[in-house]
């Protein structure tokens, strides 16, 4: 059985204005995550929590569109899953 919530480091971004391919792969996250929360904020993409297949994560990763890079954000105070 396929696990749709399996941890992945890969990330795809959807652009509804694209005439060619609306889905684009961006640089992978440092930590594979399943059940991760994602949100856009001020031109960045914020990845919060999730699990790595063994434990729930409090870590946060922030993707900068301009530099095409991820950086560590401040950890969560509580687990989000």
N, C-alpha and C positions, 0 to 999 in steps of 0.2 A: 504494500500500500504506500502511495506517495504521501510524504509529509509536506503540506503546503506551508508549514511554519518552520521548516528546517533553517538553521543558521546559514546565511550567505554573506559574503563580503561584497559581492557585486551589486551595482546600483544602476538602474536605468531611469532616465528622466523623460517625461512625456512633454512634447511641444505640440499643442493642438494647431498651431499656425504653420507647421511644416508641411510643405507640399510633397516632399519626398518620403522620408521615413520619420514618423512622429516620435518614435522611441529611440533614444541615444544612450549608449553606455558611457558612464563617466568613471573616473578613477575609483577603484574599490576602497571600501572602508578598511581601517586597520584591524578592526575586530569583527569577525563574522557574527551576525545577529539574526535571530528569528523573532517574530512578533515585535519588531522594533517600531517605535513611534517616529514618524517623520513629519516635519513641518517647514515651510519656507519662512524666512525671516530676514528682511533687509538685504536681499540679494544672496542669501546663504541658505543652505539646507541643513537643518538640525536633525540628527539621529539620536534618539533618547531611549535608553534602556533596552529591553528585549531580553533574549537569553542566548547563550552560546552552545546549547545542547547539554550542558552540565549544571549550569547555575544561572540565576537571573542577574542581570547587569545593572549597575547604577551609573555606568560610564556614559558620557555624551561625546559625540563626534560632530564637528562642524565643517561642512564643505563650503569652500569659497569658490564661486563660479569663475571669478576673474583669474585666480592663480591655479585653478584645477587641482586643488589640494585639500586634504582633510587635516584638521587639527583637533587635539583633545580639548573638550570644554570642561567646565566644572562638573564634578559628579553630582548626581541626584541625591537628595536627602532620604528619599524613600524609593523602593522598587516600583517601577511602572511595568505592568504586564497585562 
